[in-house]
Amino acid sequence: MSRTKTTIPPFDLAAPGQVAPDFTLPDTHGTPVQLSALRGAPVLLVFFPFAFSRLCHQELTGLNEQLDTFAALDAEVLAISCDPLHSLRAWGDQEGFGLTLLSDFWPHGQVAEAYGAFDDEAGHAGRGSVLIDAGGAIAWSTLSPPGRTRSLTEHVDAVRALAAARVEEP
């Protein structure tokens, strides 16, 4: 009996210092959300593989529970998957999420790919997160291997550090 070796896809997640690629994606109600329209405040992009999956539920529930913390730091949280918007809406309604879910369904995974968070072999977004500063530059990014959740504490700490840096600017 042979076993197939599991490998981590060769992600090239967007690195700090780069200009964040602009995009427009529909939310769960079909309303377009354009990244560049959110300039002036930090934006946390959270790419995730699938609605209705155990690990994605765990991660997004944790993020949803911290929405007040992110709002107090003037940061917008956008959760992005390649699921169709109707699936995201059903899942978001079922879970009672207050965070914004965006569908990168068509062209399939185009935004996840632009940020280096698309798994070509599996055909879905990986578990990558990207924090964009108020001016539109990437300030922080992280990627977890398949099957492992990201640290919510790291996300909050990154947003806090960015907020502290904004306060210290002359």
C-alpha contacts under 8 A as a table, 3 or more apart, distances in Angstrom:
res1	aa1	res2	aa2	distance
8	I	145	P	6.36
8	I	146	P	7.02
9	P	119	D	6.22
9	P	120	D	7.93
9	P	121	E	7.57
10	P	119	D	7.98
11	F	116	G	5.76
11	F	117	A	6.16
11	F	118	F	7.26
11	F	119	D	7.23
12	D	115	Y	7.87
12	D	116	G	4.71
12	D	117	A	7.11
13	L	115	Y	5.82
13	L	116	G	4.13
13	L	117	A	5.70
13	L	128	G	7.22
13	L	141	S	7.30
13	L	142	T	7.68
13	L	143	L	7.30
14	A	18	Q	7.13
14	A	115	Y	5.17
14	A	116	G	5.81
14	A	130	V	7.40
14	A	138	I	7.48
14	A	141	S	6.96
15	A	18	Q	6.11
15	A	138	I	6.65
15	A	139	A	7.93
15	A	140	W	7.08
15	A	141	S	6.43
16	P	137	A	7.39
16	P	138	I	4.68
16	P	139	A	4.76
16	P	140	W	5.28
16	P	141	S	6.82
17	G	137	A	5.91
17	G	138	I	5.39
17	G	139	A	6.28
18	Q	137	A	5.68
18	Q	138	I	5.51
19	V	136	G	6.07
19	V	137	A	4.38
19	V	138	I	6.06
20	A	115	Y	7.95
20	A	132	I	6.84
20	A	136	G	5.75
20	A	137	A	5.36
20	A	138	I	5.72
21	P	114	A	6.79
21	P	115	Y	7.31
22	D	34	Q	7.29
22	D	35	L	5.64
22	D	36	S	5.96
23	F	34	Q	5.67
23	F	35	L	5.70
23	F	36	S	7.56
23	F	111	V	6.83
24	T	32	P	6.04
24	T	33	V	5.30
24	T	34	Q	4.17
24	T	35	L	6.47
25	L	32	P	5.38
25	L	33	V	5.38
25	L	34	Q	6.67
25	L	102	L	6.06
25	L	103	S	6.20
25	L	104	D	6.44
26	P	29	H	7.33
26	P	30	G	4.81
26	P	31	T	5.13
26	P	32	P	4.31
26	P	33	V	5.93
26	P	85	L	7.25
26	P	102	L	5.66
26	P	103	S	5.83
26	P	104	D	7.92
27	D	30	G	5.23
27	D	31	T	5.39
27	D	32	P	6.32
27	D	33	V	6.70
27	D	85	L	6.81
27	D	100	T	6.77
27	D	101	L	5.66
27	D	102	L	4.47
27	D	103	S	6.33
28	T	31	T	7.38
28	T	85	L	5.13
28	T	86	H	6.55
28	T	88	L	6.08
28	T	89	R	4.70
28	T	100	T	7.91
28	T	101	L	6.23
28	T	102	L	6.51
28	T	103	S	7.37
29	H	85	L	7.56
29	H	89	R	7.20
30	G	85	L	7.19
33	V	37	A	7.92
34	Q	37	A	5.46
34	Q	38	L	7.18
35	L	38	L	5.47
35	L	39	R	7.29
36	S	39	R	5.44
36	S	136	G	7.36
38	L	41	A	6.58
38	L	43	V	7.49
39	R	42	P	7.40
39	R	134	A	5.33
39	R	135	G	6.06
39	R	136	G	6.30
40	G	134	A	4.34
40	G	135	G	6.24
41	A	74	D	6.20
41	A	75	A	6.05
41	A	76	E	7.45
41	A	133	D	6.67
41	A	134	A	4.21
41	A	135	G	7.74
42	P	74	D	6.83
42	P	75	A	4.74
42	P	76	E	6.36
42	P	131	L	7.02
42	P	132	I	5.51
42	P	133	D	4.52
42	P	134	A	4.74
42	P	159	V	7.82
43	V	75	A	5.47
43	V	76	E	4.70
43	V	77	V	5.88
43	V	78	L	7.28
43	V	131	L	5.85
43	V	132	I	5.14
43	V	133	D	6.68
43	V	134	A	7.57
44	L	75	A	6.97
44	L	76	E	6.11
44	L	77	V	4.77
44	L	78	L	6.12
44	L	129	S	7.08
44	L	130	V	5.84
44	L	131	L	4.44
44	L	132	I	6.24
45	L	77	V	6.19
45	L	78	L	5.00
45	L	79	A	5.96
45	L	80	I	7.07
45	L	129	S	5.52
45	L	130	V	5.10
45	L	131	L	6.24
45	L	132	I	7.84
46	V	77	V	7.41
46	V	78	L	6.14
46	V	79	A	4.63
46	V	80	I	5.98
46	V	127	R	7.47
46	V	128	G	6.26
46	V	129	S	4.49
46	V	130	V	6.64
47	F	79	A	5.88
47	F	80	I	4.72
47	F	81	S	5.82
47	F	112	A	7.03
47	F	117	A	7.08
47	F	125	A	6.06
47	F	126	G	6.40
47	F	127	R	5.57
47	F	128	G	5.24
47	F	129	S	5.96
48	F	56	C	6.44
48	F	79	A	7.18
48	F	80	I	6.19
48	F	81	S	5.27
48	F	125	A	5.68
48	F	126	G	5.74
48	F	127	R	5.00
48	F	128	G	7.09
49	P	56	C	7.14
49	P	81	S	5.82
49	P	82	C	7.15
49	P	124	H	5.59
49	P	125	A	4.86
49	P	126	G	5.58
49	P	127	R	6.74
50	F	53	S	5.87
50	F	56	C	6.55
50	F	81	S	6.40
50	F	82	C	7.40
50	F	83	D	6.51
50	F	124	H	7.79
51	A	56	C	6.68
51	A	57	H	7.39
51	A	81	S	7.69
51	A	83	D	6.88
51	A	87	S	7.09
51	A	88	L	6.18
51	A	91	W	6.27
52	F	56	C	7.31
52	F	57	H	6.65
52	F	91	W	6.31
53	S	56	C	5.44
53	S	57	H	5.96
54	R	57	H	5.14
54	R	58	Q	6.26
55	L	58	Q	5.00
55	L	59	E	6.20
55	L	147	G	7.41
55	L	148	R	7.67
55	L	149	T	6.49
56	C	59	E	5.12
56	C	60	L	5.94
56	C	149	T	7.97
57	H	60	L	5.38
57	H	61	T	5.82
58	Q	61	T	5.33
58	Q	62	G	6.33
59	E	62	G	5.25
59	E	63	L	6.35
59	E	149	T	6.56
59	E	150	R	7.15
59	E	152	L	7.59
60	L	63	L	4.91
60	L	64	N	5.89
60	L	79	A	7.94
61	T	64	N	5.00
61	T	65	E	6.17
61	T	95	E	7.95
61	T	97	F	7.37
62	G	65	E	5.14
62	G	66	Q	6.54
62	G	152	L	6.88
63	L	66	Q	5.12
63	L	67	L	6.44
63	L	99	L	7.97
63	L	152	L	6.87
64	N	67	L	5.26
64	N	97	F	6.12
64	N	98	G	6.32
64	N	99	L	5.90
65	E	68	D	7.58
66	Q	69	T	5.19
66	Q	70	F	6.40
67	L	70	F	5.08
67	L	71	A	5.99
67	L	77	V	7.79
67	L	98	G	7.77
67	L	99	L	7.11
68	D	71	A	4.97
68	D	72	A	6.03
69	T	72	A	5.15
69	T	73	L	6.46
69	T	156	V	7.82
70	F	73	L	5.09
70	F	74	D	6.35
70	F	75	A	5.17
70	F	76	E	6.91
70	F	77	V	7.51
70	F	156	V	7.30
70	F	159	V	7.42
71	A	74	D	4.81
71	A	75	A	5.46
71	A	76	E	6.82
72	A	75	A	7.55
73	L	159	V	7.17
73	L	160	R	6.80
73	L	163	A	6.28
75	A	159	V	7.33
77	V	99	L	6.52
77	V	100	T	6.72
78	L	99	L	6.86
78	L	100	T	5.20
78	L	101	L	6.10
78	L	102	L	6.87
79	A	99	L	7.32
79	A	100	T	6.12
79	A	101	L	4.84
79	A	102	L	6.05
80	I	101	L	5.91
80	I	102	L	4.78
80	I	103	S	6.02
80	I	104	D	6.56
80	I	112	A	7.97
81	S	101	L	7.89
81	S	102	L	6.65
81	S	103	S	5.64
81	S	104	D	5.68
81	S	105	F	7.46
81	S	109	G	7.81
81	S	112	A	7.96
81	S	124	H	7.42
81	S	125	A	6.09
82	C	103	S	5.67
82	C	104	D	4.44
82	C	105	F	4.39
82	C	106	W	7.85
82	C	108	H	6.39
82	C	109	G	5.61
82	C	124	H	5.96
82	C	125	A	6.50
83	D	87	S	6.37
83	D	88	L	6.44
83	D	103	S	5.86
83	D	104	D	6.82
83	D	105	F	5.53
84	P	87	S	5.47
84	P	88	L	6.49
84	P	103	S	5.84
84	P	104	D	7.57
84	P	105	F	5.34
85	L	88	L	4.97
85	L	89	R	6.01
85	L	102	L	7.16
85	L	103	S	5.18
85	L	105	F	7.58
86	H	89	R	5.00
86	H	90	A	6.19
87	S	90	A	5.19
87	S	91	W	6.14
88	L	91	W	5.09
88	L	92	G	5.85
88	L	101	L	6.74
88	L	102	L	7.74
88	L	103	S	7.27
89	R	92	G	5.05
89	R	93	D	5.95
89	R	101	L	7.86
90	A	93	D	5.23
90	A	94	Q	6.03
91	W	94	Q	5.01
91	W	95	E	6.07
92	G	95	E	5.20
92	G	96	G	5.77
92	G	97	F	5.13
92	G	98	G	7.93
92	G	101	L	7.52
93	D	96	G	5.01
93	D	97	F	6.63
97	F	100	T	7.96
103	S	106	W	7.99
104	D	107	P	7.14
104	D	108	H	6.11
104	D	109	G	5.28
104	D	110	Q	6.71
104	D	111	V	6.41
104	D	112	A	7.37
105	F	108	H	4.53
105	F	109	G	6.07
106	W	109	G	6.90
106	W	110	Q	7.40
107	P	110	Q	5.67
109	G	112	A	5.16
109	G	113	E	5.92
109	G	118	F	6.44
109	G	123	G	7.82
109	G	124	H	6.65
109	G	125	A	6.79
110	Q	113	E	5.10
110	Q	114	A	6.21
111	V	114	A	4.96
111	V	115	Y	6.40
112	A	115	Y	5.25
112	A	116	G	6.18
112	A	117	A	4.87
112	A	118	F	4.95
112	A	125	A	5.90
113	E	116	G	4.92
113	E	117	A	5.66
113	E	118	F	4.72
113	E	125	A	7.98
114	A	117	A	7.64
115	Y	118	F	7.80
117	A	125	A	5.64
117	A	126	G	5.32
117	A	127	R	7.20
117	A	128	G	5.65
118	F	123	G	7.30
118	F	124	H	5.90
118	F	125	A	4.36
118	F	126	G	5.71
119	D	122	A	5.48
119	D	123	G	5.66
119	D	124	H	5.52
119	D	125	A	5.71
119	D	126	G	5.91
120	D	123	G	5.02
120	D	124	H	7.09
125	A	128	G	7.86
126	G	143	L	7.74
126	G	144	S	7.79
126	G	145	P	7.81
126	G	146	P	7.06
127	R	143	L	5.72
127	R	144	S	5.44
127	R	145	P	7.06
127	R	146	P	7.18
127	R	149	T	7.56
127	R	150	R	7.28
128	G	141	S	7.30
128	G	142	T	5.72
128	G	143	L	4.28
128	G	144	S	6.49
129	S	141	S	5.46
129	S	142	T	5.34
129	S	143	L	6.41
130	V	138	I	6.84
130	V	139	A	7.68
130	V	140	W	5.86
130	V	141	S	4.33
130	V	142	T	6.71
131	L	138	I	5.88
131	L	139	A	5.57
131	L	140	W	5.08
131	L	141	S	6.13
131	L	158	A	7.72
131	L	159	V	7.41
132	I	135	G	7.85
132	I	136	G	5.76
132	I	137	A	5.44
132	I	138	I	4.40
132	I	139	A	5.47
132	I	140	W	7.23
133	D	136	G	5.45
133	D	137	A	5.48
133	D	138	I	6.22
133	D	139	A	5.88
133	D	162	L	7.34
134	A	137	A	7.57
138	I	141	S	7.58
139	A	162	L	7.55
140	W	158	A	6.92
143	L	150	R	7.46
144	S	148	R	6.03
144	S	149	T	6.50
144	S	150	R	5.83
145	P	148	R	5.77
151	S	154	E	5.31
151	S	155	H	6.73
152	L	155	H	5.10
152	L	156	V	6.36
153	T	156	V	5.20
153	T	157	D	5.99
154	E	157	D	5.00
154	E	158	A	6.00
155	H	158	A	5.19
155	H	159	V	6.35
156	V	159	V	5.22
156	V	160	R	6.09
157	D	160	R	5.00
157	D	161	A	6.03
158	A	161	A	5.12
158	A	162	L	6.22
159	V	162	L	5.10
159	V	163	A	6.14
160	R	163	A	5.01
160	R	164	A	6.08
161	A	164	A	5.04
161	A	165	A	6.16
162	L	165	A	5.08
162	L	166	R	6.29
163	A	166	R	5.10
163	A	167	V	6.42
164	A	167	V	5.13
164	A	168	E	6.33
165	A	168	E	5.10
165	A	169	E	6.38
166	R	169	E	5.37
